[in-house]
Amino acid sequence: MKKQIVVVFVMIVVFCLSALAYAQSTEGSKPQEQVPMEQRKAKLMSLIDQRINLLQGIKACVSAAQTTEDLRKCRDKFREESKQSLEERKEQRKNK
């Protein structure tokens, strides 16, 4: 009796694994577009430059701050600009 239960259990496991392997098959999927290395590097450099410019602007704001309220304004400005930048990148990804 135990032997039959083990055999049935093994058959169920094999069936499940074969179903998973079939579901992960790449035959029906569309190939991903290959972006040339130079384009990827240029895009990454552009994002890095944007980030550097944002941080330099915030650094200048903090350096010029005279009160705690000024520092809060700098922080709020940084958060807002970071959020906008993130939303733009998300939008660009959706459009691809």
LOVOMAR-931851 format. One record per residue: x, y, z of N, C-alpha, C, O in turn; residue number from 0; residue in three letters. Coordinates in nm, 2 decimals, decimal comma, padded with zeros to 4 digits, m for minus. Atoms other than C-alpha are relative to their C-alpha. Example, Ala and Ser with C-alpha at 12.3 -4.5 7.8 and 13.67 -1.06 7.14 Angstrom:
<node n_east="00,09" n_north="m00,12" n_up="00,00" ca_east="01,23" ca_north="m00,45" ca_up="00,78" c_east="00,09" c_north="00,12" c_up="00,00" o_east="00,19" o_north="00,12" o_up="00,07" seq="0" type="ala"/>
<node n_east="m00,09" n_north="m00,11" n_up="00,00" ca_east="01,37" ca_north="m00,11" ca_up="00,71" c_east="m00,08" c_north="00,11" c_up="00,08" o_east="m00,03" o_north="00,22" o_up="00,09" seq="1" type="ser"/>
# end
This chain:
<node n_east="00,08" n_north="m00,12" n_up="00,00" ca_east="00,00" ca_north="00,00" ca_up="00,00" c_east="00,09" c_north="00,13" c_up="00,00" o_east="00,06" o_north="00,22" o_up="m00,08" seq="0" type="met"/>
<node n_east="m00,09" n_north="m00,11" n_up="00,00" ca_east="00,28" ca_north="00,24" ca_up="00,09" c_east="00,07" c_north="00,02" c_up="m00,13" o_east="00,10" o_north="00,13" o_up="m00,18" seq="1" type="lys"/>
<node n_east="m00,07" n_north="00,00" n_up="00,13" ca_east="00,46" ca_north="00,15" ca_up="m00,23" c_east="m00,09" c_north="00,07" c_up="m00,11" o_east="m00,04" o_north="00,14" o_up="m00,19" seq="2" type="lys"/>
<node n_east="00,09" n_north="m00,06" n_up="00,09" ca_east="00,15" ca_north="00,25" ca_up="m00,43" c_east="m00,01" c_north="00,15" c_up="00,02" o_east="m00,02" o_north="00,22" o_up="m00,08" seq="3" type="gln"/>
<node n_east="00,01" n_north="m00,14" n_up="m00,03" ca_east="00,12" ca_north="00,58" ca_up="m00,26" c_east="00,12" c_north="00,08" c_up="m00,04" o_east="00,11" o_north="00,19" o_up="m00,10" seq="4" type="ile"/>
<node n_east="m00,13" n_north="m00,06" n_up="00,04" ca_east="00,49" ca_north="00,66" ca_up="m00,32" c_east="00,00" c_north="00,01" c_up="m00,15" o_east="00,04" o_north="00,11" o_up="m00,21" seq="5" type="val"/>
<node n_east="00,00" n_north="00,00" n_up="00,15" ca_east="00,45" ca_north="00,57" ca_up="m00,69" c_east="m00,10" c_north="00,11" c_up="m00,05" o_east="m00,06" o_north="00,18" o_up="m00,14" seq="6" type="val"/>
<node n_east="00,09" n_north="m00,10" n_up="00,05" ca_east="00,14" ca_north="00,79" ca_up="m00,73" c_east="00,06" c_north="00,14" c_up="00,03" o_east="00,04" o_north="00,23" o_up="m00,05" seq="7" type="val"/>
<node n_east="m00,06" n_north="m00,13" n_up="m00,03" ca_east="00,32" ca_north="01,08" ca_up="m00,55" c_east="00,11" c_north="00,03" c_up="m00,09" o_east="00,11" o_north="00,15" o_up="m00,14" seq="8" type="phe"/>
<node n_east="m00,11" n_north="m00,02" n_up="00,10" ca_east="00,62" ca_north="01,04" ca_up="m00,78" c_east="m00,06" c_north="00,04" c_up="m00,13" o_east="m00,01" o_north="00,13" o_up="m00,20" seq="9" type="val"/>
<node n_east="00,07" n_north="m00,03" n_up="00,13" ca_east="00,39" ca_north="01,04" ca_up="m01,08" c_east="m00,05" c_north="00,15" c_up="00,00" o_east="m00,04" o_north="00,22" o_up="m00,10" seq="10" type="met"/>
<node n_east="00,06" n_north="m00,13" n_up="m00,01" ca_east="00,22" ca_north="01,36" ca_up="m00,96" c_east="00,11" c_north="00,11" c_up="m00,01" o_east="00,10" o_north="00,21" o_up="m00,08" seq="11" type="ile"/>
<node n_east="m00,11" n_north="m00,09" n_up="00,00" ca_east="00,55" ca_north="01,53" ca_up="m00,90" c_east="00,06" c_north="00,01" c_up="m00,14" o_east="00,09" o_north="00,12" o_up="m00,19" seq="12" type="val"/>
<node n_east="m00,05" n_north="00,00" n_up="00,14" ca_east="00,68" ca_north="01,43" ca_up="m01,25" c_east="m00,09" c_north="00,08" c_up="m00,09" o_east="m00,05" o_north="00,16" o_up="m00,17" seq="13" type="val"/>
<node n_east="00,10" n_north="m00,07" n_up="00,08" ca_east="00,36" ca_north="01,56" ca_up="m01,41" c_east="00,01" c_north="00,15" c_up="00,02" o_east="00,01" o_north="00,22" o_up="m00,07" seq="14" type="phe"/>
<node n_east="00,00" n_north="m00,14" n_up="m00,03" ca_east="00,38" ca_north="01,89" ca_up="m01,23" c_east="00,13" c_north="00,06" c_up="m00,05" o_east="00,13" o_north="00,17" o_up="m00,11" seq="15" type="cys"/>
<node n_east="m00,13" n_north="m00,06" n_up="00,05" ca_east="00,75" ca_north="01,94" ca_up="m01,32" c_east="00,00" c_north="00,01" c_up="m00,15" o_east="00,05" o_north="00,10" o_up="m00,21" seq="16" type="leu"/>
<node n_east="00,01" n_north="m00,01" n_up="00,15" ca_east="00,68" ca_north="01,86" ca_up="m01,69" c_east="m00,09" c_north="00,11" c_up="m00,04" o_east="m00,06" o_north="00,17" o_up="m00,14" seq="17" type="ser"/>
<node n_east="00,09" n_north="m00,11" n_up="00,03" ca_east="00,39" ca_north="02,11" ca_up="m01,69" c_east="00,07" c_north="00,13" c_up="00,02" o_east="00,06" o_north="00,22" o_up="m00,06" seq="18" type="ala"/>
<node n_east="m00,08" n_north="m00,12" n_up="m00,02" ca_east="00,62" ca_north="02,37" ca_up="m01,54" c_east="00,10" c_north="00,03" c_up="m00,11" o_east="00,12" o_north="00,14" o_up="m00,16" seq="19" type="leu"/>
<node n_east="m00,10" n_north="m00,01" n_up="00,11" ca_east="00,89" ca_north="02,30" ca_up="m01,80" c_east="m00,06" c_north="00,04" c_up="m00,13" o_east="m00,01" o_north="00,12" o_up="m00,20" seq="20" type="ala"/>
<node n_east="00,07" n_north="m00,03" n_up="00,12" ca_east="00,64" ca_north="02,32" ca_up="m02,08" c_east="m00,04" c_north="00,15" c_up="00,01" o_east="m00,04" o_north="00,22" o_up="m00,09" seq="21" type="tyr"/>
<node n_east="00,05" n_north="m00,14" n_up="m00,02" ca_east="00,50" ca_north="02,66" ca_up="m01,94" c_east="00,12" c_north="00,09" c_up="m00,02" o_east="00,10" o_north="00,21" o_up="m00,07" seq="22" type="ala"/>
<node n_east="m00,12" n_north="m00,09" n_up="00,01" ca_east="00,86" ca_north="02,80" ca_up="m01,94" c_east="00,06" c_north="m00,01" c_up="m00,13" o_east="00,17" o_north="00,05" o_up="m00,16" seq="23" type="gln"/>
<node n_east="m00,05" n_north="00,02" n_up="00,14" ca_east="00,92" ca_north="02,69" ca_up="m02,30" c_east="00,01" c_north="00,14" c_up="m00,07" o_east="m00,08" o_north="00,22" o_up="m00,05" seq="24" type="ser"/>
<node n_east="m00,02" n_north="m00,13" n_up="00,07" ca_east="01,06" ca_north="02,98" ca_up="m02,51" c_east="m00,04" c_north="m00,01" c_up="m00,14" o_east="m00,03" o_north="00,09" o_up="m00,21" seq="25" type="thr"/>
<node n_east="00,04" n_north="00,01" n_up="00,14" ca_east="00,93" ca_north="02,85" ca_up="m02,84" c_east="m00,11" c_north="00,10" c_up="m00,04" o_east="m00,10" o_north="00,16" o_up="m00,15" seq="26" type="glu"/>
<node n_east="00,11" n_north="m00,09" n_up="00,04" ca_east="00,61" ca_north="03,06" ca_up="m02,83" c_east="00,02" c_north="00,15" c_up="00,04" o_east="m00,06" o_north="00,23" o_up="00,00" seq="27" type="gly"/>
<node n_east="m00,02" n_north="m00,13" n_up="m00,04" ca_east="00,76" ca_north="03,37" ca_up="m02,68" c_east="00,07" c_north="00,08" c_up="m00,11" o_east="00,15" o_north="00,03" o_up="m00,19" seq="28" type="ser"/>
<node n_east="m00,07" n_north="m00,09" n_up="00,10" ca_east="00,88" ca_north="03,67" ca_up="m02,88" c_east="00,14" c_north="00,03" c_up="00,04" o_east="00,16" o_north="00,05" o_up="00,16" seq="29" type="lys"/>
<node n_east="m00,14" n_north="m00,03" n_up="m00,04" ca_east="01,25" ca_north="03,74" ca_up="m02,89" c_east="00,01" c_north="00,15" c_up="00,05" o_east="m00,06" o_north="00,23" o_up="m00,01" seq="30" type="pro"/>
<node n_east="m00,03" n_north="m00,14" n_up="m00,05" ca_east="01,37" ca_north="04,05" ca_up="m02,70" c_east="00,09" c_north="00,07" c_up="m00,09" o_east="00,18" o_north="00,01" o_up="m00,15" seq="31" type="gln"/>
<node n_east="m00,09" n_north="m00,08" n_up="00,09" ca_east="01,52" ca_north="04,33" ca_up="m02,90" c_east="00,13" c_north="00,02" c_up="00,07" o_east="00,14" o_north="00,05" o_up="00,19" seq="32" type="glu"/>
<node n_east="m00,13" n_north="m00,03" n_up="m00,06" ca_east="01,89" ca_north="04,36" ca_up="m02,85" c_east="00,04" c_north="00,14" c_up="m00,03" o_east="00,04" o_north="00,19" o_up="m00,15" seq="33" type="gln"/>
<node n_east="m00,04" n_north="m00,14" n_up="00,02" ca_east="01,99" ca_north="04,72" ca_up="m02,79" c_east="00,15" c_north="00,00" c_up="00,00" o_east="00,22" o_north="m00,06" o_up="00,08" seq="34" type="val"/>
<node n_east="m00,15" n_north="m00,01" n_up="00,01" ca_east="02,35" ca_north="04,80" ca_up="m02,90" c_east="00,06" c_north="00,05" c_up="00,13" o_east="00,00" o_north="00,14" o_up="00,19" seq="35" type="pro"/>
<node n_east="m00,07" n_north="m00,04" n_up="m00,12" ca_east="02,60" ca_north="04,85" ca_up="m02,62" c_east="00,02" c_north="00,15" c_up="00,00" o_east="00,00" o_north="00,21" o_up="00,11" seq="36" type="met"/>
<node n_east="m00,02" n_north="m00,14" n_up="00,00" ca_east="02,67" ca_north="05,20" ca_up="m02,73" c_east="m00,12" c_north="00,08" c_up="00,04" o_east="m00,11" o_north="00,18" o_up="00,11" seq="37" type="glu"/>
<node n_east="00,12" n_north="m00,06" n_up="m00,04" ca_east="02,31" ca_north="05,30" ca_up="m02,70" c_east="m00,03" c_north="m00,01" c_up="00,15" o_east="m00,07" o_north="00,08" o_up="00,21" seq="38" type="gln"/>
<node n_east="00,02" n_north="00,02" n_up="m00,14" ca_east="02,28" ca_north="05,15" ca_up="m02,36" c_east="00,09" c_north="00,08" c_up="00,09" o_east="00,05" o_north="00,14" o_up="00,19" seq="39" type="arg"/>
<node n_east="m00,09" n_north="m00,08" n_up="m00,07" ca_east="02,59" ca_north="05,32" ca_up="m02,24" c_east="m00,04" c_north="00,15" c_up="00,00" o_east="m00,03" o_north="00,22" o_up="00,10" seq="40" type="lys"/>
<node n_east="00,04" n_north="m00,14" n_up="00,02" ca_east="02,47" ca_north="05,66" ca_up="m02,38" c_east="m00,12" c_north="00,03" c_up="00,09" o_east="m00,12" o_north="00,13" o_up="00,15" seq="41" type="ala"/>
<node n_east="00,12" n_north="m00,02" n_up="m00,09" ca_east="02,14" ca_north="05,62" ca_up="m02,20" c_east="00,03" c_north="00,00" c_up="00,14" o_east="m00,02" o_north="00,09" o_up="00,22" seq="42" type="lys"/>
<node n_east="m00,04" n_north="00,00" n_up="m00,14" ca_east="02,30" ca_north="05,53" ca_up="m01,87" c_east="00,08" c_north="00,12" c_up="00,03" o_east="00,06" o_north="00,18" o_up="00,14" seq="43" type="leu"/>
<node n_east="m00,07" n_north="m00,12" n_up="m00,02" ca_east="02,54" ca_north="05,82" ca_up="m01,90" c_east="m00,09" c_north="00,12" c_up="00,01" o_east="m00,07" o_north="00,21" o_up="00,10" seq="44" type="met"/>
<node n_east="00,10" n_north="m00,11" n_up="m00,01" ca_east="02,25" ca_north="06,05" ca_up="m01,96" c_east="m00,07" c_north="00,00" c_up="00,13" o_east="m00,09" o_north="00,11" o_up="00,19" seq="45" type="ser"/>
<node n_east="00,07" n_north="00,01" n_up="m00,13" ca_east="02,07" ca_north="05,93" ca_up="m01,65" c_east="00,09" c_north="00,04" c_up="00,11" o_east="00,05" o_north="00,10" o_up="00,21" seq="46" type="leu"/>
<node n_east="m00,10" n_north="m00,04" n_up="m00,10" ca_east="02,39" ca_north="05,97" ca_up="m01,45" c_east="00,02" c_north="00,15" c_up="00,01" o_east="00,02" o_north="00,21" o_up="00,11" seq="47" type="ile"/>
<node n_east="m00,01" n_north="m00,14" n_up="00,01" ca_east="02,43" ca_north="06,32" ca_up="m01,57" c_east="m00,12" c_north="00,08" c_up="00,06" o_east="m00,10" o_north="00,18" o_up="00,13" seq="48" type="asp"/>
<node n_east="00,12" n_north="m00,06" n_up="m00,06" ca_east="02,07" ca_north="06,40" ca_up="m01,48" c_east="00,00" c_north="00,00" c_up="00,15" o_east="m00,03" o_north="00,10" o_up="00,22" seq="49" type="gln"/>
<node n_east="m00,01" n_north="00,02" n_up="m00,15" ca_east="02,12" ca_north="06,27" ca_up="m01,13" c_east="00,11" c_north="00,09" c_up="00,06" o_east="00,08" o_north="00,15" o_up="00,17" seq="50" type="arg"/>
<node n_east="m00,11" n_north="m00,09" n_up="m00,05" ca_east="02,45" ca_north="06,46" ca_up="m01,09" c_east="m00,05" c_north="00,15" c_up="00,01" o_east="m00,03" o_north="00,22" o_up="00,10" seq="51" type="ile"/>
<node n_east="00,05" n_north="m00,14" n_up="00,00" ca_east="02,28" ca_north="06,79" ca_up="m01,19" c_east="m00,11" c_north="00,02" c_up="00,11" o_east="m00,11" o_north="00,13" o_up="00,17" seq="52" type="asn"/>
<node n_east="00,10" n_north="m00,01" n_up="m00,11" ca_east="01,99" ca_north="06,72" ca_up="m00,95" c_east="00,07" c_north="00,02" c_up="00,13" o_east="00,04" o_north="00,10" o_up="00,21" seq="53" type="leu"/>
<node n_east="m00,07" n_north="m00,01" n_up="m00,13" ca_east="02,23" ca_north="06,66" ca_up="m00,66" c_east="00,08" c_north="00,13" c_up="00,01" o_east="00,09" o_north="00,18" o_up="00,12" seq="54" type="leu"/>
<node n_east="m00,07" n_north="m00,12" n_up="m00,01" ca_east="02,44" ca_north="06,96" ca_up="m00,75" c_east="m00,09" c_north="00,12" c_up="00,04" o_east="m00,06" o_north="00,21" o_up="00,11" seq="55" type="gln"/>
<node n_east="00,10" n_north="m00,11" n_up="m00,03" ca_east="02,13" ca_north="07,18" ca_up="m00,74" c_east="m00,04" c_north="m00,01" c_up="00,14" o_east="m00,06" o_north="00,10" o_up="00,21" seq="56" type="gly"/>
<node n_east="00,04" n_north="00,01" n_up="m00,14" ca_east="02,03" ca_north="07,04" ca_up="m00,40" c_east="00,11" c_north="00,04" c_up="00,09" o_east="00,09" o_north="00,10" o_up="00,19" seq="57" type="ile"/>
<node n_east="m00,12" n_north="m00,04" n_up="m00,08" ca_east="02,38" ca_north="07,09" ca_up="m00,27" c_east="00,01" c_north="00,15" c_up="00,01" o_east="00,04" o_north="00,20" o_up="00,11" seq="58" type="lys"/>
<node n_east="00,00" n_north="m00,14" n_up="00,01" ca_east="02,37" ca_north="07,45" ca_up="m00,38" c_east="m00,11" c_north="00,06" c_up="00,09" o_east="m00,09" o_north="00,16" o_up="00,16" seq="59" type="ala"/>
<node n_east="00,11" n_north="m00,04" n_up="m00,08" ca_east="02,03" ca_north="07,49" ca_up="m00,21" c_east="00,03" c_north="m00,01" c_up="00,15" o_east="00,01" o_north="00,08" o_up="00,23" seq="60" type="cys"/>
<node n_east="m00,04" n_north="00,02" n_up="m00,14" ca_east="02,16" ca_north="07,34" ca_up="00,12" c_east="00,11" c_north="00,10" c_up="00,04" o_east="00,10" o_north="00,15" o_up="00,15" seq="61" type="val"/>
<node n_east="m00,11" n_north="m00,09" n_up="m00,04" ca_east="02,47" ca_north="07,55" ca_up="00,11" c_east="m00,05" c_north="00,15" c_up="00,02" o_east="00,00" o_north="00,22" o_up="00,10" seq="62" type="ser"/>
<node n_east="00,06" n_north="m00,14" n_up="m00,01" ca_east="02,26" ca_north="07,87" ca_up="00,06" c_east="m00,10" c_north="00,01" c_up="00,12" o_east="m00,14" o_north="00,12" o_up="00,15" seq="63" type="ala"/>
<node n_east="00,11" n_north="m00,01" n_up="m00,11" ca_east="02,01" ca_north="07,78" ca_up="00,34" c_east="00,05" c_north="00,07" c_up="00,12" o_east="00,17" o_north="00,05" o_up="00,17" seq="64" type="ala"/>
<node n_east="m00,03" n_north="m00,08" n_up="m00,11" ca_east="02,01" ca_north="08,01" ca_up="00,63" c_east="m00,08" c_north="m00,05" c_up="00,13" o_east="m00,04" o_north="m00,02" o_up="00,24" seq="65" type="gln"/>
<node n_east="00,09" n_north="00,04" n_up="m00,12" ca_east="01,73" ca_north="07,86" ca_up="00,85" c_east="m00,04" c_north="m00,15" c_up="m00,02" o_east="m00,02" o_north="m00,21" o_up="m00,13" seq="66" type="thr"/>
<node n_east="00,05" n_north="00,14" n_up="00,01" ca_east="01,58" ca_north="07,52" ca_up="00,92" c_east="m00,11" c_north="m00,01" c_up="m00,10" o_east="m00,12" o_north="m00,11" o_up="m00,17" seq="67" type="thr"/>
<node n_east="00,11" n_north="m00,01" n_up="00,10" ca_east="01,28" ca_north="07,62" ca_up="00,71" c_east="00,06" c_north="m00,01" c_up="m00,15" o_east="00,01" o_north="m00,07" o_up="m00,23" seq="68" type="glu"/>
<node n_east="m00,07" n_north="00,01" n_up="00,13" ca_east="01,52" ca_north="07,67" ca_up="00,41" c_east="00,05" c_north="m00,14" c_up="m00,03" o_east="00,03" o_north="m00,19" o_up="m00,14" seq="69" type="asp"/>
<node n_east="m00,04" n_north="00,14" n_up="00,02" ca_east="01,66" ca_north="07,32" ca_up="00,46" c_east="m00,12" c_north="m00,09" c_up="m00,03" o_east="m00,10" o_north="m00,18" o_up="m00,11" seq="70" type="leu"/>
<node n_east="00,12" n_north="00,08" n_up="00,03" ca_east="01,31" ca_north="07,18" ca_up="00,46" c_east="m00,04" c_north="00,02" c_up="m00,14" o_east="m00,09" o_north="m00,07" o_up="m00,21" seq="71" type="arg"/>
<node n_east="00,03" n_north="m00,03" n_up="00,14" ca_east="01,24" ca_north="07,36" ca_up="00,14" c_east="00,09" c_north="m00,07" c_up="m00,10" o_east="00,04" o_north="m00,13" o_up="m00,20" seq="72" type="lys"/>
<node n_east="m00,09" n_north="00,07" n_up="00,08" ca_east="01,55" ca_north="07,21" ca_up="m00,01" c_east="m00,03" c_north="m00,15" c_up="m00,01" o_east="m00,03" o_north="m00,21" o_up="m00,12" seq="73" type="cys"/>
<node n_east="00,04" n_north="00,14" n_up="00,00" ca_east="01,45" ca_north="06,86" ca_up="00,10" c_east="m00,13" c_north="m00,03" c_up="m00,08" o_east="m00,13" o_north="m00,12" o_up="m00,15" seq="74" type="arg"/>
<node n_east="00,12" n_north="00,02" n_up="00,07" ca_east="01,10" ca_north="06,90" ca_up="m00,03" c_east="00,02" c_north="00,02" c_up="m00,15" o_east="m00,04" o_north="m00,06" o_up="m00,23" seq="75" type="asp"/>
<node n_east="m00,03" n_north="m00,02" n_up="00,14" ca_east="01,24" ca_north="07,03" ca_up="m00,36" c_east="00,07" c_north="m00,13" c_up="m00,06" o_east="00,03" o_north="m00,17" o_up="m00,17" seq="76" type="lys"/>
<node n_east="m00,07" n_north="00,12" n_up="00,04" ca_east="01,47" ca_north="06,73" ca_up="m00,38" c_east="m00,10" c_north="m00,12" c_up="m00,02" o_east="m00,09" o_north="m00,19" o_up="m00,12" seq="77" type="phe"/>
<node n_east="00,10" n_north="00,10" n_up="00,01" ca_east="01,19" ca_north="06,49" ca_up="m00,31" c_east="m00,09" c_north="00,01" c_up="m00,12" o_east="m00,11" o_north="m00,09" o_up="m00,20" seq="78" type="arg"/>
<node n_east="00,09" n_north="m00,02" n_up="00,11" ca_east="00,96" ca_north="06,64" ca_up="m00,57" c_east="00,07" c_north="m00,02" c_up="m00,13" o_east="00,02" o_north="m00,09" o_up="m00,22" seq="79" type="glu"/>
<node n_east="m00,07" n_north="00,02" n_up="00,12" ca_east="01,23" ca_north="06,65" ca_up="m00,84" c_east="00,04" c_north="m00,15" c_up="m00,02" o_east="00,04" o_north="m00,20" o_up="m00,13" seq="80" type="glu"/>
<node n_east="m00,03" n_north="00,14" n_up="00,01" ca_east="01,33" ca_north="06,29" ca_up="m00,76" c_east="m00,12" c_north="m00,08" c_up="m00,04" o_east="m00,11" o_north="m00,17" o_up="m00,13" seq="81" type="ser"/>
<node n_east="00,13" n_north="00,07" n_up="00,03" ca_east="00,97" ca_north="06,18" ca_up="m00,78" c_east="m00,04" c_north="00,02" c_up="m00,15" o_east="m00,08" o_north="m00,07" o_up="m00,22" seq="82" type="lys"/>
<node n_east="00,03" n_north="m00,03" n_up="00,14" ca_east="00,92" ca_north="06,35" ca_up="m01,12" c_east="00,10" c_north="m00,08" c_up="m00,09" o_east="00,05" o_north="m00,13" o_up="m00,19" seq="83" type="gln"/>
<node n_east="m00,10" n_north="00,08" n_up="00,08" ca_east="01,24" ca_north="06,19" ca_up="m01,25" c_east="m00,04" c_north="m00,15" c_up="m00,01" o_east="m00,03" o_north="m00,21" o_up="m00,11" seq="84" type="ser"/>
<node n_east="00,04" n_north="00,14" n_up="00,00" ca_east="01,12" ca_north="05,85" ca_up="m01,14" c_east="m00,12" c_north="m00,02" c_up="m00,09" o_east="m00,12" o_north="m00,12" o_up="m00,16" seq="85" type="leu"/>
<node n_east="00,12" n_north="00,01" n_up="00,08" ca_east="00,78" ca_north="05,90" ca_up="m01,30" c_east="00,03" c_north="00,01" c_up="m00,15" o_east="m00,02" o_north="m00,07" o_up="m00,23" seq="86" type="glu"/>
<node n_east="m00,04" n_north="m00,01" n_up="00,14" ca_east="00,95" ca_north="06,00" ca_up="m01,63" c_east="00,06" c_north="m00,13" c_up="m00,04" o_east="00,03" o_north="m00,17" o_up="m00,15" seq="87" type="glu"/>
<node n_east="m00,06" n_north="00,13" n_up="00,04" ca_east="01,16" ca_north="05,69" ca_up="m01,63" c_east="m00,10" c_north="m00,11" c_up="m00,01" o_east="m00,09" o_north="m00,20" o_up="m00,10" seq="88" type="arg"/>
<node n_east="00,10" n_north="00,10" n_up="00,01" ca_east="00,86" ca_north="05,47" ca_up="m01,56" c_east="m00,08" c_north="00,02" c_up="m00,12" o_east="m00,12" o_north="m00,08" o_up="m00,19" seq="89" type="lys"/>
<node n_east="00,08" n_north="m00,03" n_up="00,12" ca_east="00,67" ca_north="05,64" ca_up="m01,84" c_east="00,08" c_north="m00,04" c_up="m00,12" o_east="00,02" o_north="m00,10" o_up="m00,22" seq="90" type="glu"/>
<node n_east="m00,08" n_north="00,04" n_up="00,12" ca_east="00,96" ca_north="05,58" ca_up="m02,08" c_east="00,00" c_north="m00,15" c_up="m00,01" o_east="00,00" o_north="m00,20" o_up="m00,12" seq="91" type="gln"/>
<node n_east="00,00" n_north="00,15" n_up="00,01" ca_east="00,97" ca_north="05,21" ca_up="m01,99" c_east="m00,13" c_north="m00,05" c_up="m00,05" o_east="m00,13" o_north="m00,15" o_up="m00,13" seq="92" type="arg"/>
<node n_east="00,13" n_north="00,04" n_up="00,04" ca_east="00,60" ca_north="05,18" ca_up="m02,05" c_east="m00,02" c_north="00,02" c_up="m00,15" o_east="m00,08" o_north="m00,06" o_up="m00,22" seq="93" type="lys"/>
<node n_east="00,01" n_north="m00,03" n_up="00,15" ca_east="00,63" ca_north="05,33" ca_up="m02,40" c_east="00,09" c_north="m00,08" c_up="m00,09" o_east="00,07" o_north="m00,08" o_up="m00,21" seq="94" type="asn"/>
<node n_east="m00,08" n_north="00,08" n_up="00,08" ca_east="00,89" ca_north="05,09" ca_up="m02,51" c_east="m00,07" c_north="m00,12" c_up="m00,05" o_east="m00,01" o_north="m00,21" o_up="m00,12" seq="95" type="lys"/>
# end
